[in-house]
Amino acid sequence: MAAKQVNIAIIGAGGVGKAFLAQLQALSSRRPSPKLSLCYISTSKKALYNDDFSPLAYETAIQELATTSKQAKTLSQVVDYLGAVSKSTNAKVVLVDNTSSQDVADFYPTFLKNSVSIVTPNKKAFSGSYKLWQDIFAAAESSGAKVYHESSVGAGLPVISTLKDLVETGDEVTKIEGVFSGTMSFLFNSFAPVEGAGGQWSAEVKKAKDLGYTEPDPRDDLNGLDVARKLTILARLAGLPVESPTAFPVQSLIPKELESVASGDEFLQRLPEFDSQMEEIKAAAEREGKVVRFVGSIDMASKAVKVGLETFEKSHPIAGLKGSDNIISFYTKRYGAKPLIIQGAGAGGDVTAMGVTGDLNKVISQIA
Ligand SMILES: NC(=O)c1ccc[n+]([C@@H]2O[C@H](COP(=O)([O-])OP(=O)(O)OC[C@H]3O[C@@H](n4cnc5c(N)ncnc54)[C@H](OP(=O)(O)O)[C@@H]3O)[C@@H](O)[C@H]2O)c1
């Protein structure tokens, strides 16, 4: 009998993609069966694959991808290629999407219908329209292919698997609350630390940008959409059919006057004009002996999902967060008044890739 094999295709070879590839190489040498065979890897422009479906070498894939003249296949071509790989090797295929592309996400139902399982840290598919969410899980259900996305919320922190376990074992989730953005965590932990004082808002935003903690244009963090996407995913898993990440209140920290300035640099230049507004919010919290934080919450009884500023007692776990860590509290019937809390790094290539590799392991054990 032929040795068991699973074919792995990777779209996206940036920070997470590269870290994932390194972990996949280690996994494949640690776990010889099933054989994990790399059949496709691409960026948005280039791709590495063999026309005779023979496996790619893990060790040299990134280098070869940088120098190859082969163009990336279209998504339809990738579906066809992976079908041919599966047929030729008589083995299943897992697609690892390490992009943040909506186009790739929109193709998940097609991949799944063609028996290709999906593992991804990309939030787009699970936080876009509710129809796409339904199409994805219906396609998986009908073909038996698997779909896992642990790192789409809290990077490698076991947030999604924990929520699934709570729900599937019959606990009743009453509320989910937390700091879901490393950028927002860093900004508020240094702008309004529990010890008092803290920096000026605009200076903290600039510092976060200089340290590489923000998107190239910090407004892409300050608009709250990234947190709203994560809340959408958790709300849906908890049983609320949230239509989209814009279907509930999301507070943007971009001053109205700066919403339409042309560049991120101009935004940063003018942000000090609005420091007094944030200073007043900090002072108001301080007068009550509290600190302000940017949080997301889901209240199951009232079906209320919201993202924005809230104040917390200084002894609250959310107030005491450090650095750019995330914290997620699950309030449930079983856990009672003391929530189940998950806390730690919510960003970074290695920890995010760990969530992806862990998901891959789960898929392999089910399909191989
Ligand atoms: N980094 C983190 O800490 C972190 C944490 C949690 C979740 N995530 C998620 O992980 C994913 C990857 O993040 P990252 O930091 O690795 O991003 P990144 O460094 O920007 O890399 C993205 C990769 O995807 C490729 N890509 C983009 N659009 C594509 C398309 N339409 N078709 C094929 N390839 C495409 C890019 O290729 P080009 O170079 O050609 O554009 C690049 O190789 C994102 O969904 C992100 O939200 C990241």
The ligand as an ORCA input file, in Angstrom:
! r2SCAN-3c Opt
* xyz 0 1
  N       1.218     39.338     11.236
  C       0.470     39.136     12.312
  O       0.872     39.383     13.456
  C      -0.913     38.571     12.162
  C      -1.679     38.277     13.310
  C      -2.948     37.690     13.160
  C      -3.432     37.463     11.885
  N      -2.673     37.802     10.795
  C      -3.216     37.564      9.470
  O      -2.342     36.725      8.734
  C      -2.439     37.031      7.340
  C      -1.044     37.269      6.777
  O      -0.450     38.341      7.479
  P       1.067     38.805      7.187
  O       1.448     39.688      8.295
  O       1.889     37.629      6.841
  O       0.848     39.686      5.841
  P       1.974     40.129      4.783
  O       3.332     40.076      5.393
  O       1.469     41.400      4.186
  O       1.930     38.971      3.654
  C       0.838     38.764      2.841
  C       1.211     37.765      1.756
  O       0.038     37.471      1.003
  C       0.310     37.690     -0.397
  N      -0.951     38.099     -1.046
  C      -1.711     39.181     -0.796
  N      -2.799     39.195     -1.578
  C      -2.724     38.075     -2.350
  C      -3.527     37.513     -3.354
  N      -4.665     38.113     -3.756
  N      -3.130     36.347     -3.934
  C      -1.980     35.748     -3.562
  N      -1.176     36.232     -2.600
  C      -1.535     37.382     -2.010
  C       1.351     38.762     -0.416
  O       2.013     38.757     -1.665
  P       2.713     40.106     -2.262
  O       3.934     40.291     -1.436
  O       2.955     39.769     -3.674
  O       1.681     41.200     -2.068
  C       2.234     38.290      0.744
  O       3.070     37.232      0.332
  C      -3.389     38.231      7.237
  O      -4.693     37.780      6.967
  C      -3.325     38.832      8.639
  O      -4.486     39.567      8.975
  C      -1.436     38.326     10.905
*
